[in-house]
């Protein structure tokens, strides 16, 4: 036999696929080089509802009828918002404390979480929360996404953790499928938060009688209500409760003109407000100014839930924030005005 | 392989380089870059807008903060977008650009914080500014405002508004001053003014703050920092752009290079294929050429047949198509082992040609042989590609080979079977063959020996040892002369040089010209034969000599011919000339004495039949002179025929007349001796009876006398009388025992008894004697020794007493230890027990070991004088132990001490109760301190305590004990129990106990004392010192355990109260006794004794009277003398038993002076229940009576309703069943019962005293019901009786109450003791 043993031949003979793969690879490379190599990358879209508003220079402006949001994510978020599996023992969902039909709150002095845990502050409304500049009474969450972390992990609220939640939701085939459709990396804690936050941003309540009034329908408000709106501005309420949400875009100290906490007594750590976040003495007792949208529905009031009625709340505000007397007539008109702020959720009057 | 690896590596490296270059060239993304540039532009704009909104808000142009917030959010969004796009630039980090980004981030956060504060403060400021004028006007509008105040308010208003526009410290001060004066001037209750002041305060403070915030916000260098950041970014991007261009170029070049290489490889591949095809064609041709000549097949690497030629099919009978694709294994004949093919595959697998002869199988199953050559063809890597097999058919040759081989083997086999050494040498005298036997005999190995000159190797010397040259070789010469040689006087030399005699045969073959061609030599080693010849000769000589000397006549009987050869000695024995004779058996038997003939003949039969090995018979024969002579004949069958019938028998006849005479003398002497011994024994037994009767009087009366008032002198004399009488009795007893042994009348009982109790009681009696000599007497029973065994406790006690008594006698200082240990080596149900008595006495010299066991001897005759005693004790003991199946052995060192020990196998009744204690474990793990100066005692105590799993610590003195107790107390592990020896040097036990009592830290320890000698007042002293237990040594295990359990508050397992004379009197039940005794002295003695014990005695002078008394009166028991006139004890008892009705049974205890063995049995046989020997031992009497009293039952008779038949104290099984096994319930009920029972008894007694029948009835009824819970029949019955009797009054009632009390206390004890 002649010596025909070429190493190459043997190698090629034994690895024909490797050869083909190599050819394809090299060809592909050459092709790419000729093309000049372009990739497509998109920057993150900041989904702030405020950015979707027309610039408003007056004290306030009407809520927009709707926002541009991914409808699928909103739907998925709605599912999650109502899902008790986000809690340790499958008893509490977001909706447990944020009852949409009840103004986005549970109308309790304090909410009750897993195993009867009682929270430290009154639950704020979830409605129109997308317009708030920060979340929580003390503003410790910069976004709605960040806010979701709070209740899920809080031992007195849902008392869960992400691995647990992911495990539980993962057992329900529908979730992973839905997530995979909407997110490249499927169901993750980040994406759950994103979906819930997106849903929450969709919770706006336009078309209140006040909004109709602002849009030019002078008949939308009664005379006392209109008078109440004037008083609202002249008393200085609007100094803080301003912007599209009539609040929710600044911090303010509780008890500017008097020591609210000394008078109320029984001061808790939660009463420290923003101080708990930045530990700046200047921020002691500072809270996020709450939105007055749908305020008629969200009793009891203040971070401590200490004011049971709207009138009570207005009186406290006049005394401690405005530092001026308020005749009963004015108070009732302002209250009447505030009651005109109740809007519609998804086309249904609240 | 290496090359290929290297190449592979190169390829991987090239691909990696491609990927790396690709990644590097994508570092620059223009579009992303454009995005980033855009972001920076937006960032700059938004920042500017933020400042603008802040200013607008400050001056009221912006009515809400939404825009401000929106802008902040937008900037946040831009920063996040930057981080997302270029995380390695715009994130926290260490590079220059990252640091710049971090700085920007920081500035922005700072700005945000300031904006937040601005927002809050500004809102408040705006509020106050708006409200201040309104409030001022409101104040003005109030009716009571004076004009000056109004002016002041106006001025204040103006200044505040001015302050809003232009804040200056002077203005602020002025406003403040004005405000204060206004406040002061206004009435106290003017709330409006207070409010106004607050708002002024806010305006003054917030105005300045808000302006500061605005200034800080607008001056924060965010914009400038953004510019710097962008500049840095731009620089880096430009550099990256240049680099990416380089990488792209390199990528293009590398790709091109690889493409070119691939093209070259493809071309090369094409060429290689062509060459491969050519080679294959060449191979085809070669194969064709081969096919024509041989059986050819080709197989692939795995052995699969790819090709066979015509010849292959021809030979194998397989068609080609049957073979293709098959393995060569189809041809496998199974002839070759697996290793054969393995080797083949290994060879060809390595590319080497293999050659071999293979046996194959044809299709029809027949075999064929081929000479096979397999040539492997290798591929490029050197692996086999094809195997070409070329074969030639060699079947014919193989068959021939096989034939020849088998022939050769046949001859070899013959030569090996011969059993003789065989070698063949050629004409030159060189070995050409040797067989295995020759190898063995000569020690040469075939392969070494073949080719050697035979003569000079193995046949070098003569039998005498002189050298034998080849030319003188006798074999050679014989063969040469006669053609054959038969020699047995030659010697061969082994390889090792040793020499052996041989017998050989040799034969030679010659060639045609007469030349010696071959010589075959067969030989045998005859050294054994030679040795045997010599031995035989010697044996014969010896036998003859022996026969001659022994005087035995030899006979040899040919049975078939019936001829007996008799050696010369026989005729000599018969008194004739010494000559051999030949007779028939009949003739021989004619001489045998007619009386012996039948026996002698009968004895022959079994030997002939083979039933016995030897025929042996003694008989008389008539000598020639007519006298008779005793002959012992001894013979054996030495030959039998095929049917087993004896054919020949040989043996000897011996004259045993002398022996026979001696035997006869011995027998008559023995008979005489036996007779004399019997007479002696009977005499002694009689004597003993005769002596005992008066001895009973002496000892008993002396005892009684000693208990009376006596003068000192009298007491001394009487004590001497008593001790002398005791000694005398002891001697009499010894002699009696000895006589019993001598006359074989000593029998050993086999009854059940408690070993521990027996030992303990025995030791107690000895302890007094030991302690009088200040000797420690120790008893140790190993924990594995079973307690209840079968044996003769009385005799064992006697032996122990004797051995210990001796030990005490011969020991002056030190200790005596009695121990029982269990040894292994007997079957189940029995225990092999070793009893030892060790002393530290004078010891016994070795040479006396034997004699001391002999009658009437001691170690030294002088010792008898020193120590006294009959010297019979050891003899008796040794005999007793021998009768029990043991032997007393002795080891001793003179001056150090002796140990007597014996081993007995005793059947076990039940396991030791100690085992049960160990199970309870209630005292387990308790720390105990033992203080004793005696080392053996310490060791014993330690071992006992360890057995109970306690934790003993032992110390040797009181001082050490104190130290140890202190140490333990300090360590926080104080002792629960301290066991102290009373007699210790330096600090005795009492002193130590006193010290312990003084120290409160030792209060927790329970103290127990052990003493060797009790002193008067010890008990009181113990009580005083709070000592919980006071025990006499030697302490038995169970006694100590009981004491510990009691001391530590545990209930006693078994109460063994210390018995004293006084306690006896108190505790015993009073009995009504009938004494049947004819002897006046003994009557008096017994009456006194019994009455002293508190019993009532009625005397009967003979058996007849006894029966009469028994019939007319009620007695608890009868003490019956055996020997009485008119009617003896046996008869009387039998009579009573006859007359007894139903279950009634009166205990009858025999009292007899017949201390002989069998007396007890005799008594029992006649219906008696107990047995006492005279002189009456008070202890034994008490024991018998106690048994009667305790049993209660047997003593009952028809006249004694108070002594109820044995009824159950309680039936706990039933109770538990009733309570469903509920322990809590049971405990509760027991507690209630124990609490309630005593008050009821009190009530009954009171009721009795006051004649309140109802109260008695009621309580009795209640008790009955309560007892019913426990199925306590006795209590129930007693209570019932009392209930029915209530009101009757009198003695009956008193007795009934007493009975109930007894029954109740029994029940209470049972309840307390009951273990769930």
Interface residues (C-beta under 8 A of the other chain):
Chain A: X1 X2 X3 X4 X5 X6 X7 X8 X9 X10 X11 X12 X13 X19 X22 X23 X25 X26 X29 X30 X32 X33 X37 X38 X39 X40 X41 X43 X44 X46 X48 X50 X51 X53 X55 X56 X57 X58 X59 X60 X61 X133 X142 X234 X235 X236 X238 X239 X240 X242 X243 X244 X249 X250 X251 X252 X253 X256 X257 X278 X282 X286 X322 X323 X324 X325
Chain B: X3 X4 X7 X11 X15 X18 X22 X25 X26 X29 X31 X32 X35 X39 X61 X62 X63 X64 X65 X66 X67 X68 X69 X70 X72 X73 X74 X76 X77 X80 X81 X84 X85 X113 X116 X117 X119 X120 X123 X124 X126 X127 X130 X131 X134 X135 X191 X195 X198 X199 X202 X248 X251 X252 X255 X256 X258 X259 X262 X265 X268 X269 X272 X275 X276 X278 X279 X282 X283 X377 X379 X380 X381
